[in-house]
Amino acid sequence: MTGMDSVRLDDAEDRVWHLVDKVPGFGLDLNPRRGCRCPGQLLCDVVDEDGGLAVVAPRWGIEAEDGTNRFRVLHDQLVAEDA
């Protein structure tokens, strides 16, 4: 897929997701030749609370390879947008 890339999201239940979108959608300087891992931030909205966890939805329609678009994360994985 030209211009598409994926980033890894580890959720609160230790499940690993690979989110797929056009490179600019992630707001990261992704370089497929670099081949290294780097932490990043993904803009998302908190849409619910579930058992003390935040349920988030990535912005701009970004979703996992299987189409999942809601993820349960720990509150300490979140950073306020204005921070």
Residue pairs with C-beta under 8 A, 6 or more apart in sequence:
1 20
3 22
3 23
4 20
4 21
4 22
4 23
5 20
5 21
5 22
5 23
5 26
5 30
5 32
6 18
6 19
6 20
6 21
6 65
7 18
7 19
7 26
7 28
7 30
7 40
7 42
8 16
8 17
8 18
8 19
8 37
9 16
9 17
9 18
9 19
9 42
9 64
9 71
10 16
10 17
11 17
11 71
11 72
11 73
12 53
12 72
12 73
12 74
12 77
13 72
17 64
17 65
17 68
17 71
18 64
18 65
19 26
19 42
19 58
19 62
19 63
19 64
19 65
20 62
20 63
20 64
20 65
21 60
21 61
21 62
21 63
23 30
25 60
25 62
26 40
26 42
26 62
27 40
27 41
27 42
27 43
28 38
28 40
41 79
42 58
42 62
43 58
43 59
43 60
43 81
44 56
44 57
44 58
44 59
44 71
45 56
45 57
45 59
46 54
46 55
46 56
46 78
47 55
47 56
47 57
47 70
48 54
48 55
48 70
49 55
50 72
52 75
53 72
53 73
53 74
53 75
54 72
54 73
54 74
54 75
54 77
54 78
55 70
55 71
55 72
55 73
56 70
56 71
56 73
56 78
57 69
57 70
57 71
58 69
58 71
61 69
62 69
63 69
64 71
